[in-house]
Amino acid sequence: MTTRTKLAWVALVYFAEGLPYGLIFDTFNAYFATAGLNLRSIGLLTSVSLPWTLKFLWAPAVDLWGERRHWFAAAQFAVAAILALFAVAPPGTDVDRIWLLLFCVALAGATQDIAIDAYTIDLVDRDEMGRANGVRQTTYRLATSVTAGGLLLWLADLAGWPTTFGVTSAIFVALGLLSLRTPRVLRPTPARQGRPFRERLEGAVVWPFMLFVRRAGLASFLGILGFVVLFRVGEYALGPMVTPFRVQRGLTLAEIGLLTGFVSPAATITGFLAAGWLTTRLGIFRALIVLGFFQAASNLGYSAAALAPEGLKWPLYAASAVESFCGGLGSTPFITFLTAICSRGHAATQFALLTALFNITGLVARTSSGFLAEWMGFAAYFAATFVISFSAYVFLPAIRRWTPKDETVTRRA
């Protein structure tokens, strides 16, 4: 299979992976804000992201049973069915019903994340990883921002929410059908076959964690976990309050769609491209330090926008562009680091563990964001998200010990 063909399939599956996440944190966030829910309710509703935090618990099942493409195709059909319910019988402001339905979307989305991440690690060769990471982040962002945060909000403004949910359901049906046609990938762990179930289970659950510990010791691995858990905490704390802030400042759904669907993605993709070049030049470790700083500092743009005079909209556009560009800068070396330290034979469990862990603090940050924003005010709250972003830097010594060999891979990519 050619590299171009592989990248085309990577683009498809990562668009599918990003869409449920974008629906919950962009589309439904706008739905809640325009429906009149208060900041505390909006913040608490983000607790439906719990499956993304706990997905490592069932990640071994993806390693043990079935084809990964069947896992993510089934998840996409499940999301289609749930969105069809929103289209036929919109829940309005029934918070309990909304929470249950969104939790099911998140559960399906987290399951397809496990399968898609592992499928891609198995599909892409080591020397193709750099290009694949660029494609996966770009198409993921196209799904979360351009589609879920932009086009769907425009559609809701023009045709209403039931039509929007119906169209999105149809998109997921199409994605599921295409996913069933993704190329089969030879599993890199044939030694598991024919072994007793207990041994296979231990190999899928215990061994992936032991590989991390044996690589550089338990203390070093705990340092890695600390860094992964905290690196994106400021970004997660910021996210749920951005759309309510825009609504409070008088932006329409169409204007919010323009920001989240076009201004932010264009800036983010530019950040991805710049970060790919900078990560190659700086190496993973130095890129995490330098680009991570810009990612954190960009939150201050929203704090400045909150202090601007009422009715002045250009600071919102500027803050969105700067934050999105710097988010692209910071996420590229971070994802490159995570993929580089995973072993291909245990990719589903290891990558699910790492990505789920930074969702732990994300869950806490999101659910508490509404309470803190109401208490502190938007300007002070956005400034606080900048400060807490630097907590991850405490664990940089552990990161340094894990990156030397991987940095040469990044330079070749």
Secondary structure, DSSP 8 states (H G I E B T S, - for coil): --HHHHHHHHHHHHHHHHHHHHIIIIIHHHHHHHHT--HHHHHHHGGGGHHHHHGGGTHHHHHHSS-HHHHHHHHHHHHHHHHHHHHHS--TT-HHHHHHHHHHHHHHHHHHHHHHHHHHHHHS-GGGHHHHHHHHHHHHHIIIIIIIIIIHHHHHHHH-HHHHHHHHHHHHHHHHHHHTTS-----S-GGGTTS-HHHHHHHHHTHHHHHHHHHH-HHHHHHHHHHHHHTTHHHHHHHHHHHHHHHHTT--HHHHHHIIIIIHHHHHHHHHHHHHHHHHHH-HHHHHHHHHHHHHHTTHHHHHHHHS-TT--HHHHHHHHHHHHHHHHHHHHHHHHHHHTS-GGGHHHHHHHHHHHHHHHHHHHHHHHHHHHHHH-HHHHHHHHHHHGGGGGGGHHHHHHHSHHHHHHHHH-
